[in-house]
């Protein structure tokens, strides 16, 4: 079965703290994407990871991909309130059809 | 500017009525997708198309129909057979080249049954 699992599904944290969101997937793939969704809005692309060992950073967010472990992580450093959103990972495991994780709702309290 | 345009932003449907959601892209992408999102939930695939005049059912196609007569356009019709259509509908497109299948999204259409 083609499956993408994110955890945690809900995360409430204080500003200034670090945390990691995990994305596990069930079948070989070397293409994984992270998206952000603000309440009531559409999805915005954050990171495109296209090979084993790929690491991308943008501000306080860093994403990595380990294709052997079938695992991607989204690390938040020194969180700020503006990063509050729902984060989705998606994996290209089926020809041109992305399989989506359930999303991680992140709340960052001042 | 290149992108995906969905319209309308808000749509109200009466019981028993068919409605059509528009999705247009000028990114020259071959693949287009329709997703449904319920409050607090993830994305569920309704239909997708990888080429003009061809489309495939996704996980929740019942009560929906699509067409792909032009590369740029992929309209979704929510039929009266869809008993619970109130949701946020997202259209996306992507390239089908080996390098990347990153999906780009429109701004969404919020459909409400009245």
Interface residues (C-beta under 8 A of the other chain):
Chain A: X31 X33 X41 X42 X43 X44 X45 X48 X50 X88 X90 X92 X96 X97 X98 X100 X101 X102 X103 X105
Chain B: X31 X33 X40 X41 X42 X43 X45 X48 X50 X90 X92 X94 X96 X99 X100 X101 X102 X103 X104 X105 X106 X107 X108
